[in-house]
Amino acid sequence: MRRAEPALKDRGLRGAALYYDAQTDDARLVLATARGAARAGALVATYTEVTSLLKPDGRVRGAVVRDALNGDTRSVRALVVVNAGGPWVDALRRLDDPEATPLLRLTKGAHVAVPRQRIGHEHAVTLLSPLDGRVMFVLPWGDLSYVGTTDTDADAPPDAVGVTAQDVTYLLRSANAAFPEAHLASSDVVSAWAGLRPLLGRDGTAPPSQVSREHRVLESAQGLITIAGGKLTTYRVMARDVADRVARRLHELDGRPIAPRPPPTGSRSPAARRRSSTS
């Protein structure tokens, strides 16, 4: 272990486990998802805000949207409307029903990026913060390392979330405890960012890191379908569950057939597998 990560604190170190995980650029993932939807026939509108819902017959049948770049508004109509607003889910539900019970407990995750040479690590390292025992990561990203994440209840609306001095101190102290020669200070921070986890808020008393990351699909009395909770690594399953609900609702509305689910990405058809096994 000392040969693999010589800068890691070795006092009390008995060993470590090596495992492999995925790393993604979340902004590019969003763009790839939108482009994939467009290729499948979807009309994609970015920088667009929902200001109200259309209910011509008492059921949600569309929305009024505003272009955030030029302020133009227009109405978009649909047989089925899905609320996949992430941390804005409850705000959108209140456009449908002002008395809607909140679903979410928003928690904040903050990260900082520092020069990788200051920490001196070779691998992605999983550690427990000595401050509160939370699982954290120190991850290589080119010439930088990013350290994260915090998990605290959000005290600001989604549009105003940001990294505080307290967040930075927590992250740097945790990293310094694991890499004693790093001596990281706030002046070493190259960048910092934060996001919100739209967690299901069934238990408001549990510590943020113990709140479930499960998701839930529900439908209001006026027909608004909402997907709430979940996490990045399960977003495909979340999308599948929503698509299944929409397909059933459209079938009930106009009798259109429910298409079979496509195979998982990267899988091959039975015919292709048979050709491979006989070649």
C-alpha positions in Angstrom: 0.0 0.0 0.0 2.8 2.4 0.8 4.3 1.7 -2.6 1.0 2.4 -4.4 0.2 5.6 -2.4 3.3 6.8 -0.5 1.6 10.1 0.4 -1.3 8.4 2.2 -1.3 8.6 6.0 0.2 5.2 7.2 -0.4 5.5 10.9 -2.8 2.7 11.8 -3.0 1.6 8.2 -3.4 -2.1 7.9 -4.2 -2.5 4.2 -6.6 -1.4 1.4 -8.8 -2.8 -1.3 -8.5 -2.0 -5.0 -11.7 -1.8 -7.0 -12.9 -0.2 -10.2 -15.7 2.3 -10.7 -17.0 4.7 -13.3 -16.2 8.3 -13.8 -18.2 10.7 -15.9 -18.4 14.3 -17.0 -21.9 15.1 -15.8 -22.3 18.1 -18.1 -21.4 16.1 -21.2 -23.7 13.3 -20.0 -26.6 15.7 -20.0 -25.8 16.9 -23.5 -25.4 13.3 -24.7 -28.8 12.4 -23.2 -30.5 15.4 -24.9 -28.8 14.6 -28.2 -29.9 11.0 -28.0 -33.4 12.0 -27.3 -33.3 14.3 -30.4 -32.1 11.5 -32.6 -35.0 9.4 -31.4 -37.4 12.1 -32.5 -37.8 14.3 -29.4 -38.0 18.1 -29.6 -35.5 19.5 -27.2 -35.7 23.0 -25.8 -32.9 24.2 -23.4 -32.8 27.4 -21.3 -36.6 27.0 -20.9 -38.6 27.6 -17.7 -42.1 26.3 -17.0 -44.2 29.2 -15.7 -47.7 27.5 -15.5 -49.5 24.4 -16.5 -52.3 24.1 -19.0 -55.6 22.5 -17.8 -58.2 23.0 -20.5 -60.4 20.2 -19.1 -59.1 20.1 -15.5 -56.4 17.7 -16.5 -52.7 18.7 -17.1 -52.4 18.9 -20.9 -49.3 21.0 -21.3 -47.4 24.0 -20.0 -46.6 27.6 -20.6 -42.8 28.0 -21.0 -40.5 31.0 -21.0 -37.3 31.3 -23.0 -34.7 32.3 -20.4 -32.5 33.9 -23.1 -35.0 36.3 -24.7 -38.0 36.2 -22.4 -40.4 34.9 -25.1 -43.3 32.6 -23.9 -45.3 30.0 -25.6 -47.7 27.2 -24.9 -46.6 23.5 -25.3 -49.5 21.0 -25.4 -49.3 17.3 -24.7 -51.5 14.4 -23.7 -49.2 13.5 -20.8 -46.9 15.8 -18.9 -43.9 14.6 -16.8 -42.4 16.6 -14.0 -38.7 15.5 -13.9 -37.5 18.8 -12.3 -34.9 17.4 -9.9 -34.6 19.9 -7.0 -37.5 21.9 -8.5 -39.9 19.0 -8.4 -42.0 20.3 -5.5 -42.2 23.8 -7.1 -43.6 22.3 -10.3 -46.0 20.2 -8.3 -47.4 23.3 -6.6 -48.2 24.7 -10.0 -50.6 21.8 -10.3 -51.8 21.7 -6.7 -50.8 24.6 -4.4 -51.5 22.3 -1.4 -49.3 19.5 -2.6 -47.3 17.9 0.2 -43.5 18.3 -0.4 -41.8 15.1 -1.5 -38.2 16.2 -1.3 -35.4 16.7 1.2 -32.7 18.7 -0.5 -29.1 18.0 0.6 -26.0 19.8 -0.7 -22.9 18.2 -2.0 -19.8 20.5 -2.4 -16.5 19.7 -4.0 -13.1 21.5 -4.4 -10.4 21.1 -7.0 -6.7 21.5 -6.0 -3.4 20.9 -7.8 -2.8 17.2 -7.9 0.9 17.5 -7.1 0.0 19.0 -3.7 -1.7 15.7 -2.6 0.6 13.4 -4.6 -1.8 10.5 -5.0 -1.8 8.1 -8.0 -5.2 6.5 -7.7 -8.7 7.5 -6.7 -8.9 7.1 -3.0 -11.9 6.4 -0.9 -11.6 7.5 2.7 -13.6 8.3 5.9 -13.5 11.9 7.0 -12.1 12.0 10.6 -14.5 14.9 11.2 -17.8 13.0 11.0 -17.0 9.6 9.5 -18.6 10.4 6.1 -17.3 8.5 3.1 -15.4 10.8 0.8 -13.2 10.6 -2.3 -10.0 12.2 -3.6 -10.1 11.7 -7.3 -7.5 12.4 -10.0 -8.7 14.7 -12.8 -5.7 15.5 -15.1 -3.4 17.9 -13.3 -6.0 18.4 -10.6 -7.5 16.5 -7.8 -11.1 17.0 -6.7 -12.1 16.3 -3.2 -15.7 15.7 -2.1 -18.3 15.5 -1.1 -20.2 17.2 1.7 -23.7 16.1 2.6 -25.7 18.7 4.5 -29.3 19.9 4.4 -29.7 22.7 1.9 -30.4 26.1 3.4 -30.9 27.9 0.1 -33.2 27.5 -3.0 -31.8 25.5 -5.9 -31.1 28.7 -7.9 -28.9 30.1 -5.1 -26.9 27.0 -4.0 -23.2 27.6 -3.6 -20.0 26.6 -1.8 -19.4 28.1 1.6 -16.2 28.7 3.5 -17.4 26.0 6.0 -17.7 23.5 3.1 -14.2 24.3 1.9 -12.7 24.0 5.4 -14.4 20.6 5.9 -13.1 19.2 2.6 -9.5 20.5 3.1 -9.3 19.3 6.7 -10.5 15.9 5.7 -8.0 15.6 2.8 -5.2 16.8 5.0 -5.9 14.2 7.6 -5.6 11.5 4.9 -2.6 13.1 3.2 -0.6 14.8 6.0 2.1 16.3 3.8 -0.5 18.1 1.5 -1.0 21.0 3.9 -3.9 22.2 1.8 -5.2 25.7 2.5 -8.1 27.7 0.9 -5.5 29.5 -1.3 -4.8 26.1 -3.0 -8.4 25.8 -4.2 -8.6 26.2 -8.0 -12.3 25.8 -8.2 -15.3 24.8 -6.1 -18.8 23.8 -7.0 -21.9 22.4 -5.3 -25.1 20.7 -6.3 -28.3 19.5 -4.7 -29.5 16.0 -4.2 -33.3 15.8 -4.6 -33.8 13.0 -2.1 -37.2 11.6 -1.0 -37.9 13.3 2.3 -39.8 10.5 4.2 -37.5 10.8 7.2 -36.6 14.4 8.2 -34.7 13.3 11.3 -32.1 11.0 9.7 -28.6 12.4 9.0 -28.4 13.6 5.3 -26.0 10.8 4.3 -28.4 8.2 5.5 -31.4 9.4 3.5 -32.5 6.9 0.9 -31.4 7.4 -2.7 -34.4 5.5 -4.0 -36.8 7.1 -6.4 -40.6 7.2 -6.8 -43.0 7.8 -9.7 -46.4 9.2 -8.8 -49.4 10.8 -10.6 -51.5 13.6 -9.3 -55.3 13.7 -9.5 -54.9 16.1 -12.4 -52.7 13.7 -14.3 -49.2 15.2 -13.7 -46.6 12.4 -13.6 -43.7 13.2 -11.3 -40.4 11.4 -10.9 -38.7 12.3 -7.6 -35.6 11.1 -5.7 -32.9 8.9 -7.2 -29.3 9.6 -8.1 -27.1 10.0 -11.2 -26.1 6.3 -11.3 -29.7 5.2 -11.5 -30.9 7.8 -14.0 -31.5 5.2 -16.8 -33.7 3.1 -14.5 -35.6 6.2 -13.4 -36.1 7.1 -17.1 -37.3 3.5 -17.8 -39.8 3.6 -15.0 -41.2 7.0 -16.2 -41.4 5.8 -19.8 -43.3 2.7 -18.7 -45.8 4.9 -16.8 -46.3 7.3 -19.7 -46.8 4.4 -22.1 -49.5 2.9 -20.0 -51.2 6.3 -19.6 -51.2 6.9 -23.4 -52.5 3.4 -24.0 -55.4 4.2 -21.7 -56.1 7.5 -23.4 -56.1 6.5 -27.0 -55.4 2.8 -27.2 -52.0 3.1 -28.8 -49.9 -0.1 -28.4 -47.3 -0.3 -25.7 -43.9 -0.8 -27.4 -41.6 -3.4 -25.9 -38.6 -2.1 -24.0 -35.4 -1.8 -26.1 -32.5 -4.0 -25.0 -30.0 -2.5 -22.5 -27.2 -0.5 -24.1 -24.5 -2.7 -25.3 -26.5 -5.9 -25.3 -27.0 -8.0 -28.4 -30.0 -9.6 -29.9 -30.4 -13.4 -29.5 -29.7 -13.9 -33.2 -26.5 -12.0 -32.9 -25.4 -14.1 -29.9 -26.2 -17.3 -31.8 -24.1 -16.1 -34.8 -21.2 -15.3 -32.5 -21.4 -18.7 -30.8 -21.3 -20.6 -34.0 -18.6 -18.7 -35.8 
